Amino acid sequence: MADRLSSWDTISNRRWPTLLIGNGVSINIWSSFAYPRLLERSELKSAARRLFHDFGTTNFEVVLEALWHAEKSLDALDRSSVAVRELYEHVQEELLEAIHRVHVPWKLLAPSTLDQVAAVLTTHRRVFTLNYDLLTYWAAMRDTAASSIKDFFWGYGNTFDINDAELLDGCTGLHFLHGGVHLWRDATTGRTGKWTARSSGGLLSTLGSNVRGKPSRHLLFVSEGTSVQKMAVIRRSDYLTFGLQTLIEDRSNTVIFGASFGPQDDHVVQALNSGRKRNIAVSIRPGTRSHTLAAMARYQERLADHHLIFFDSTTHPLGDPALSIS
């Protein structure tokens, strides 16, 4: 196995219909996105932390929905639900605070950064992202890309409809495989939709009011620690299930950028391995020779059925060092 990484420009002229991006894209722009655990950054009361422990989850959406149903059950029994409601609001507030603590502020992002990300997205037919931050969403909202990047939330009220999810020719389909902080799932109806703002940057600042305005709507993103736990959340959402199934059925040559594929992403690896052998270009951040060889070996083991091409992540537009915010 050669230990030399290709430059992206030497393989970019090939046809790459599919792009899968991970947290490496976000980290390159904002280093604080280095897999911060929202649960760790929150300041939850002991009662709330016990719920996360008892449910065996790190996912706020799971705990919030459980509290939501507990409140409704107590109300139906004519028993006081005040304590449950207060705990629900506390968990909700801490989630919103944690998101604000780790997320890059809109005002720090240069328009050229989002334009560069958007330009990359539009060169692919399908884009799958494992990230739940707003960077990809903000990029897709840029005027230059808004007409061609489609996220499947074109139903009434910006909702997803599994019966109306056909991607038109000439468009790029954007799939948030692990949800996003701009997405919601309604605990009452089970429907999934997205919040929008008059300006792209306003969405982060209005996140709190959006969530509080519709108590049955919970942020939809998968922050679980294991692949099995992630799959349990994915199966509860028709939108997330649709995205993963689309990846399973995809047979195109694929670029993987910024995704390390640890055990927590076994379900994504299985989806990639479900189809025929194909070319997969994998980004690796340059380092020592031993680092490069170890990274190559890990991907070769995880994607053994495919022909892998490894390239230097810093030579790709998504890994451009100039995008980094100091």
Sine and cosine of phi, psi and omega as CSV:
sin_phi,cos_phi,sin_psi,cos_psi,sin_omega,cos_omega
0.00,0.00,0.85,-0.53,0.00,-1.00
-0.91,0.41,0.58,-0.81,-0.03,-1.00
-0.97,-0.26,0.20,0.98,-0.01,-1.00
-0.99,-0.17,0.74,-0.67,0.00,-1.00
-1.00,0.08,0.68,-0.73,0.07,-1.00
-0.96,0.29,0.37,-0.93,0.17,-0.99
-1.00,0.04,0.61,-0.79,-0.06,-1.00
-0.84,0.54,-0.59,0.81,-0.07,-1.00
-0.92,0.39,-0.27,0.96,0.03,-1.00
-0.99,0.14,-0.26,0.97,0.00,-1.00
-0.83,-0.56,-0.07,1.00,-0.08,-1.00
-0.94,0.35,-0.32,0.95,-0.02,-1.00
-0.98,0.19,-0.13,0.99,0.10,-0.99
-0.98,0.22,0.23,-0.97,-0.01,-1.00
-1.00,0.05,0.86,-0.51,-0.01,-1.00
-0.80,-0.60,0.99,0.12,-0.07,-1.00
-0.92,0.40,-0.43,0.90,-0.13,-0.99
-0.88,-0.47,0.66,-0.75,0.06,-1.00
-0.79,-0.62,0.74,-0.67,0.11,-0.99
-0.85,-0.53,0.84,-0.54,-0.06,-1.00
-0.88,-0.48,0.56,-0.83,0.02,-1.00
-0.85,-0.52,-0.28,-0.96,-0.15,-0.99
-0.92,0.38,-0.26,0.97,0.04,-1.00
-0.86,0.51,-0.51,0.86,0.04,-1.00
-0.91,0.41,-0.73,0.68,-0.01,-1.00
-0.92,0.39,-0.66,0.75,-0.02,-1.00
-0.89,0.45,-0.60,0.80,0.00,-1.00
-0.88,0.48,-0.54,0.84,-0.01,-1.00
-1.00,0.05,-0.66,0.75,-0.09,-1.00
-0.65,-0.76,0.97,-0.25,-0.14,-0.99
-0.88,0.47,-0.37,0.93,0.00,-1.00
-0.94,0.33,-0.14,0.99,0.08,-1.00
-0.99,0.15,0.21,0.98,-0.07,-1.00
-0.93,0.36,0.94,0.35,0.00,-1.00
0.74,0.67,0.76,0.65,0.06,-1.00
-0.91,0.41,0.71,-0.70,0.05,-1.00
-0.99,0.11,0.90,-0.43,0.00,-1.00
-0.86,0.51,-0.57,0.82,0.02,-1.00
-0.90,0.44,-0.62,0.78,0.00,-1.00
-0.94,0.35,-0.54,0.84,-0.04,-1.00
-0.99,0.11,-0.13,0.99,0.00,-1.00
-1.00,0.05,0.29,-0.96,0.01,-1.00
-0.86,-0.51,0.92,0.40,-0.09,-1.00
-0.98,0.20,0.53,-0.85,0.14,-0.99
-0.92,0.38,0.33,-0.94,-0.05,-1.00
-0.88,0.48,-0.59,0.80,0.01,-1.00
-0.89,0.46,-0.65,0.76,0.02,-1.00
-0.92,0.38,-0.68,0.74,0.01,-1.00
-0.89,0.45,-0.55,0.84,0.05,-1.00
-0.89,0.45,-0.59,0.81,0.02,-1.00
-0.90,0.44,-0.70,0.72,0.05,-1.00
-0.86,0.51,-0.66,0.75,0.00,-1.00
-0.92,0.38,-0.72,0.69,-0.05,-1.00
-0.91,0.41,-0.58,0.81,0.03,-1.00
-0.99,0.15,-0.16,0.99,-0.03,-1.00
0.88,0.48,0.68,0.74,-0.10,-0.99
-0.69,-0.73,0.40,-0.92,0.19,-0.98
-0.93,-0.38,0.11,0.99,-0.12,-0.99
-1.00,-0.05,0.88,-0.47,-0.01,-1.00
-0.89,0.45,-0.59,0.81,-0.06,-1.00
-0.88,0.47,-0.60,0.80,0.00,-1.00
-0.91,0.42,-0.72,0.69,-0.02,-1.00
-0.93,0.38,-0.67,0.74,0.00,-1.00
-0.89,0.45,-0.66,0.75,0.00,-1.00
-0.93,0.38,-0.61,0.80,0.04,-1.00
-0.89,0.46,-0.67,0.74,0.03,-1.00
-0.92,0.39,-0.60,0.80,0.03,-1.00
-0.87,0.50,-0.73,0.68,-0.01,-1.00
-0.94,0.35,-0.56,0.83,0.04,-1.00
-0.89,0.46,-0.67,0.74,0.03,-1.00
-0.89,0.46,-0.70,0.72,0.00,-1.00
-0.90,0.43,-0.61,0.79,0.01,-1.00
-0.91,0.41,-0.69,0.72,0.03,-1.00
-0.90,0.43,-0.64,0.77,0.04,-1.00
-0.88,0.48,-0.66,0.75,-0.01,-1.00
-0.91,0.42,-0.47,0.88,0.00,-1.00
-1.00,-0.02,0.10,1.00,-0.04,-1.00
0.84,0.54,0.61,0.80,0.06,-1.00
-0.93,-0.37,0.44,-0.90,-0.05,-1.00
-0.90,0.43,0.76,-0.65,0.02,-1.00
-0.90,-0.43,0.26,0.97,-0.08,-1.00
-0.87,0.49,-0.73,0.69,-0.04,-1.00
-0.89,0.45,-0.63,0.77,0.01,-1.00
-0.92,0.40,-0.67,0.74,0.00,-1.00
-0.90,0.44,-0.66,0.76,0.01,-1.00
-0.90,0.43,-0.63,0.78,0.02,-1.00
-0.93,0.37,-0.63,0.77,0.07,-1.00
-0.84,0.54,-0.76,0.65,-0.03,-1.00
-0.90,0.43,-0.57,0.82,0.03,-1.00
-0.91,0.42,-0.74,0.68,0.01,-1.00
-0.89,0.46,-0.66,0.75,0.01,-1.00
-0.88,0.47,-0.71,0.70,0.00,-1.00
-0.90,0.44,-0.65,0.76,-0.01,-1.00
-0.93,0.37,-0.56,0.83,0.09,-1.00
-0.89,0.45,-0.73,0.68,-0.01,-1.00
-0.89,0.45,-0.65,0.76,0.03,-1.00
-0.90,0.44,-0.67,0.75,-0.01,-1.00
-0.90,0.44,-0.65,0.76,0.04,-1.00
-0.88,0.48,-0.71,0.71,0.00,-1.00
-0.91,0.41,-0.52,0.86,-0.01,-1.00
-0.92,0.39,-0.56,0.83,-0.13,-0.99
-0.98,-0.22,-0.31,0.95,-0.15,-0.99
-0.99,0.12,0.62,-0.79,0.07,-1.00
-0.91,0.41,0.74,-0.67,0.05,-1.00
-0.93,0.36,0.60,-0.80,0.01,-1.00
-0.82,0.57,-0.64,0.77,-0.10,-0.99
-0.91,0.41,-0.31,0.95,0.01,-1.00
-1.00,0.07,-0.21,0.98,-0.05,-1.00
-1.00,0.04,0.83,-0.55,0.08,-1.00
-0.96,0.27,0.66,-0.75,0.05,-1.00
-0.80,0.60,-0.57,0.82,-0.01,-1.00
-0.90,0.44,-0.49,0.87,0.04,-1.00
-0.91,0.42,-0.76,0.65,0.00,-1.00
-0.92,0.39,-0.58,0.81,0.05,-1.00
-0.88,0.47,-0.64,0.77,-0.02,-1.00
-0.92,0.39,-0.66,0.75,0.05,-1.00
-0.90,0.43,-0.71,0.71,0.00,-1.00
-0.87,0.48,-0.64,0.77,0.00,-1.00
-0.88,0.47,-0.59,0.81,0.04,-1.00
-0.92,0.39,-0.72,0.69,-0.05,-1.00
-0.84,0.55,-0.66,0.75,-0.09,-1.00
-0.95,0.31,-0.16,0.99,0.05,-1.00
-0.99,0.10,-0.04,1.00,-0.02,-1.00
-0.88,-0.48,0.45,-0.89,0.05,-1.00
-0.98,0.18,-0.65,0.76,0.02,-1.00
-0.78,-0.62,0.72,-0.70,0.09,-1.00
-0.83,-0.56,0.82,-0.57,0.06,-1.00
-0.91,-0.41,0.80,-0.60,0.01,-1.00
-0.87,-0.50,0.66,-0.75,0.05,-1.00
-1.00,-0.05,-0.05,1.00,-0.09,-1.00
-1.00,0.00,0.54,-0.84,0.07,-1.00
-0.91,-0.41,0.20,0.98,0.11,-0.99
-0.98,0.19,-0.03,-1.00,-0.13,-0.99
-1.00,-0.10,0.01,1.00,-0.10,-1.00
-0.87,0.48,-0.75,0.67,-0.01,-1.00
-0.91,0.41,-0.65,0.76,0.03,-1.00
-0.88,0.47,-0.73,0.69,0.01,-1.00
-0.88,0.47,-0.64,0.77,0.03,-1.00
-0.89,0.46,-0.67,0.74,-0.02,-1.00
-0.92,0.40,-0.40,0.91,-0.02,-1.00
-0.99,0.10,-0.11,0.99,0.04,-1.00
-0.88,0.47,0.62,-0.78,-0.09,-1.00
-0.82,0.57,-0.57,0.82,-0.06,-1.00
-0.94,0.35,-0.31,0.95,-0.08,-1.00
-0.88,-0.47,-0.22,0.98,-0.17,-0.99
-0.85,0.52,-0.48,0.88,-0.07,-1.00
-0.99,0.14,-0.23,0.97,-0.09,-1.00
-0.88,-0.48,-0.38,0.93,0.01,-1.00
-1.00,-0.06,0.87,-0.49,-0.09,-1.00
-0.89,-0.46,0.76,-0.66,-0.04,-1.00
-0.96,-0.29,0.11,0.99,0.09,-1.00
0.97,0.25,0.19,0.98,0.07,-1.00
-0.97,-0.23,0.81,0.58,-0.03,-1.00
-0.98,-0.20,0.13,0.99,0.06,-1.00
-0.97,0.26,0.09,-1.00,-0.03,-1.00
-0.84,0.55,0.75,-0.66,0.00,-1.00
0.94,0.34,0.45,0.89,0.00,-1.00
0.85,0.52,0.73,0.68,0.00,-1.00
-0.94,-0.34,0.27,-0.96,0.02,-1.00
-0.99,-0.13,0.70,-0.72,0.04,-1.00
-0.79,-0.61,0.92,-0.38,-0.04,-1.00
-0.87,0.50,-0.40,0.92,0.01,-1.00
-1.00,0.06,-0.03,1.00,0.03,-1.00
-0.67,-0.74,0.93,0.36,-0.10,-1.00
-0.73,-0.69,0.51,0.86,0.02,-1.00
-1.00,0.05,0.77,-0.64,-0.02,-1.00
-1.00,0.02,0.82,-0.58,-0.02,-1.00
-0.96,0.29,0.42,-0.91,0.06,-1.00
-0.87,0.50,0.59,-0.80,0.04,-1.00
1.00,0.08,-0.04,1.00,0.00,-1.00
-0.97,-0.25,0.35,-0.94,0.10,-0.99
-0.96,-0.28,0.84,-0.55,0.04,-1.00
-1.00,0.06,0.82,-0.58,-0.02,-1.00
-0.94,-0.33,0.88,-0.48,-0.06,-1.00
-0.90,-0.44,0.86,-0.51,0.10,-1.00
-1.00,-0.02,1.00,-0.02,-0.13,-0.99
-0.88,0.47,-0.50,0.87,0.00,-1.00
-0.92,-0.40,0.44,0.90,0.01,-1.00
0.96,0.28,-0.30,-0.95,-0.02,-1.00
-0.19,-0.98,0.36,-0.93,-0.03,-1.00
-0.96,0.28,-0.09,1.00,0.09,-1.00
-0.99,-0.13,0.04,1.00,-0.06,-1.00
-0.95,-0.30,0.50,-0.86,0.04,-1.00
-0.73,-0.68,0.43,-0.90,0.14,-0.99
-0.80,-0.60,0.78,-0.63,-0.04,-1.00
-1.00,0.07,0.86,-0.52,-0.04,-1.00
-0.92,0.40,-0.38,0.92,-0.02,-1.00
-1.00,0.09,-0.73,0.69,-0.08,-1.00
-0.99,-0.14,-0.36,0.93,-0.06,-1.00
0.99,0.16,-0.01,1.00,-0.03,-1.00
-0.97,0.23,0.42,-0.91,0.02,-1.00
-0.89,-0.46,0.63,-0.77,0.04,-1.00
-0.49,-0.87,-0.08,-1.00,0.01,-1.00
-0.77,-0.64,0.54,-0.84,0.16,-0.99
-1.00,0.08,0.56,-0.83,0.05,-1.00
-0.78,-0.63,0.21,-0.98,0.06,-1.00
-0.65,-0.76,0.37,-0.93,0.00,-1.00
-0.88,0.47,-0.55,0.84,0.12,-0.99
-0.85,-0.53,0.56,-0.83,-0.07,-1.00
-0.83,0.56,-0.67,0.74,-0.07,-1.00
-0.94,0.35,-0.32,0.95,-0.04,-1.00
-0.96,0.29,-0.28,0.96,-0.11,-0.99
-0.90,0.44,-0.65,0.76,-0.01,-1.00
-0.91,0.41,-0.66,0.75,-0.03,-1.00
-0.95,0.32,-0.42,0.91,-0.01,-1.00
-0.99,-0.17,0.11,0.99,-0.05,-1.00
-0.84,0.53,-0.70,0.72,-0.02,-1.00
-0.88,0.48,-0.73,0.68,-0.02,-1.00
-0.92,0.38,-0.54,0.84,0.05,-1.00
-0.89,0.46,-0.72,0.70,-0.04,-1.00
-0.93,0.37,-0.70,0.71,-0.04,-1.00
-0.94,0.35,-0.46,0.89,-0.04,-1.00
-0.94,0.35,-0.43,0.90,0.02,-1.00
-0.74,-0.67,1.00,0.06,-0.09,-1.00
-0.85,0.52,-0.44,0.90,-0.02,-1.00
-0.99,0.17,-0.16,0.99,-0.02,-1.00
-0.99,-0.14,0.86,-0.50,-0.03,-1.00
-0.94,-0.35,0.55,-0.83,0.08,-1.00
-0.83,0.55,0.71,-0.70,-0.03,-1.00
-0.95,-0.31,0.99,-0.14,0.19,-0.98
-0.47,-0.88,0.50,-0.87,-0.12,-0.99
-0.98,-0.18,0.96,-0.27,-0.02,-1.00
-0.91,-0.42,0.37,0.93,-0.03,-1.00
-0.91,0.41,0.37,-0.93,-0.06,-1.00
-1.00,0.02,-0.29,0.96,-0.02,-1.00
-0.80,-0.61,0.34,-0.94,0.00,-1.00
-0.91,0.42,-0.63,0.78,0.00,-1.00
-0.89,0.47,-0.70,0.71,0.04,-1.00
-0.91,0.42,-0.64,0.77,0.04,-1.00
-0.87,0.49,-0.69,0.73,-0.02,-1.00
-0.90,0.44,-0.57,0.82,0.02,-1.00
-0.88,0.47,-0.63,0.78,0.03,-1.00
-0.95,0.31,-0.67,0.74,-0.01,-1.00
-0.86,0.51,-0.67,0.74,-0.04,-1.00
-0.92,0.39,-0.33,0.94,0.01,-1.00
-0.99,0.17,-0.15,0.99,-0.07,-1.00
-0.85,-0.53,0.81,-0.58,0.04,-1.00
-0.92,0.40,-0.54,0.84,0.01,-1.00
-0.92,0.38,-0.74,0.67,-0.01,-1.00
-0.91,0.41,-0.61,0.79,0.04,-1.00
-0.90,0.44,-0.66,0.75,0.05,-1.00
-0.87,0.50,-0.70,0.72,-0.01,-1.00
-0.89,0.46,-0.72,0.69,0.00,-1.00
-0.92,0.40,-0.63,0.77,0.03,-1.00
-0.91,0.42,-0.57,0.82,0.06,-1.00
-0.90,0.44,-0.64,0.76,0.06,-1.00
-0.91,0.41,-0.65,0.76,0.03,-1.00
-0.86,0.50,-0.65,0.76,-0.06,-1.00
-0.99,0.11,-0.17,0.99,-0.02,-1.00
-0.94,0.33,0.71,-0.71,-0.04,-1.00
-0.84,-0.55,0.21,0.98,-0.15,-0.99
-1.00,0.04,0.37,-0.93,0.16,-0.99
-0.85,0.52,0.64,-0.77,-0.25,-0.97
-0.76,-0.65,0.61,-0.79,0.17,-0.99
-0.96,-0.28,0.77,-0.63,0.08,-1.00
-0.93,-0.38,0.86,-0.52,-0.04,-1.00
-0.79,-0.61,0.84,-0.55,0.14,-0.99
0.95,0.31,0.39,0.92,0.03,-1.00
-0.90,-0.43,0.87,-0.49,-0.09,-1.00
-1.00,0.09,-0.36,0.93,0.02,-1.00
0.84,0.55,0.85,0.53,0.16,-0.99
-0.97,0.25,-0.02,-1.00,-0.01,-1.00
-0.84,0.54,-0.46,0.89,-0.02,-1.00
-0.93,0.37,-0.21,0.98,0.01,-1.00
-0.92,-0.40,0.45,0.89,0.01,-1.00
-0.84,0.55,-0.59,0.81,-0.03,-1.00
-0.91,0.41,-0.53,0.85,0.04,-1.00
-0.95,0.30,-0.68,0.73,0.03,-1.00
-0.88,0.48,-0.69,0.73,0.03,-1.00
-0.88,0.47,-0.61,0.79,0.03,-1.00
-0.90,0.43,-0.68,0.73,0.02,-1.00
-0.91,0.42,-0.55,0.84,-0.04,-1.00
-1.00,0.07,0.02,1.00,-0.08,-1.00
-0.98,0.21,-0.33,0.94,-0.08,-1.00
-0.97,-0.26,-0.20,-0.98,-0.04,-1.00
-0.94,0.33,0.25,-0.97,0.05,-1.00
-0.91,0.42,0.69,-0.72,0.00,-1.00
-0.46,-0.89,0.13,-0.99,0.05,-1.00
-0.98,0.19,0.74,-0.67,0.09,-1.00
-0.75,-0.66,0.87,-0.48,0.05,-1.00
-1.00,-0.06,0.81,-0.58,-0.11,-0.99
-0.88,-0.48,0.78,-0.63,0.04,-1.00
-0.99,0.15,0.63,-0.77,0.11,-0.99
-0.72,-0.70,0.76,-0.65,0.05,-1.00
-0.96,0.29,0.81,-0.59,-0.08,-1.00
-0.90,0.44,0.57,-0.82,0.03,-1.00
-0.35,-0.94,-0.56,-0.83,0.04,-1.00
-0.95,0.33,0.28,-0.96,0.01,-1.00
-0.87,0.49,-0.65,0.76,0.00,-1.00
-0.91,0.41,-0.61,0.79,0.05,-1.00
-0.89,0.46,-0.72,0.69,-0.02,-1.00
-0.89,0.46,-0.73,0.69,-0.01,-1.00
-0.89,0.45,-0.64,0.77,0.00,-1.00
-0.91,0.41,-0.66,0.75,0.02,-1.00
-0.91,0.42,-0.69,0.72,0.03,-1.00
-0.87,0.50,-0.72,0.70,-0.03,-1.00
-0.88,0.47,-0.62,0.78,-0.01,-1.00
-0.90,0.43,-0.70,0.71,0.02,-1.00
-0.93,0.37,-0.62,0.79,0.02,-1.00
-0.88,0.48,-0.63,0.78,0.02,-1.00
-0.94,0.35,-0.65,0.76,-0.06,-1.00
-0.97,0.26,-0.53,0.85,-0.06,-1.00
-0.84,-0.54,0.77,0.64,-0.15,-0.99
-0.90,0.43,-0.40,0.92,-0.08,-1.00
-1.00,0.09,-0.02,1.00,-0.09,-1.00
-0.89,-0.46,0.29,-0.96,0.08,-1.00
-1.00,-0.02,0.92,-0.38,-0.09,-1.00
-0.99,-0.16,0.65,-0.76,0.10,-0.99
-0.84,-0.54,0.82,-0.57,-0.05,-1.00
-0.97,-0.23,0.71,-0.71,-0.01,-1.00
-0.72,-0.69,0.40,-0.92,-0.01,-1.00
-0.94,0.33,0.89,-0.46,-0.08,-1.00
-0.88,0.48,-0.49,0.87,-0.05,-1.00
-0.96,0.28,-0.18,0.98,0.03,-1.00
-1.00,-0.05,-0.07,1.00,0.00,-1.00
-0.99,-0.12,0.55,-0.84,-0.01,-1.00
-0.83,0.56,-0.51,0.86,0.01,-1.00
-0.97,0.24,-0.34,0.94,0.01,-1.00
-0.96,-0.28,0.19,0.98,-0.01,-1.00
-0.82,0.57,0.88,-0.48,0.01,-1.00
-0.85,0.53,-0.41,0.91,-0.01,-1.00
-0.92,0.38,-0.29,0.96,0.00,-1.00
-0.97,0.23,-0.33,0.94,-0.10,-1.00
-0.90,0.44,0.69,-0.73,0.07,-1.00
-1.00,-0.08,0.87,-0.50,-0.05,-1.00
-0.98,0.18,0.00,0.00,0.00,0.00
